[in-house]
Amino acid sequence: MAEKYVLVVDDDLDLVEAIATNLGARGYEVGKAYDGEEGLESIKERRPDLVVLDVMMPKKDGYQVCEELKNSDEFRDIPVILLTAVGSAVSSTSYTHRDGMTNEADEYVAKPVDLDRVAELVAELI
């Protein structure tokens, strides 16, 4: 079976590397993008089997990217895992877990990210 291709989109370069290294060690091929616009371009250039997507990013946030994917006939079936540092502890932001799920994300992981949990979700969703 061919390697599954996962695209990781996050403006935290260290986190992208950590997730890519963890998934790579598990046999996935991993692409990287560092903002929402770059992520969408990467998806159009090479369709991933799954996208790991940060919520709070420059240019386009993860909710916007997820919404574009889920509203696209070509890409709506790509599973999306949203990552975010916001949660109940951050009340000064409009980003919430509920927003992510109403944006049709397939899963949601709070930061700090548990790399093993991300890998488990990738395996479940692919």
MOMO-V392555 format. One record per helix or strand of 2 or more residues. SS is the DSSP state (hx for helix, st for strand). FROM is the first residue (numbers start at 1). TO is the last residue. If there is no record, write none. Layout:
ss=(SS/SS)
from=(FROM/FROM)
to=(TO/TO)
This chain:
ss=(st/hx/st/hx/st/hx/st/hx/st/hx)
from=(5/13/29/36/50/62/79/97/107/115)
to=(9/25/33/45/54/70/84/102/110/125)
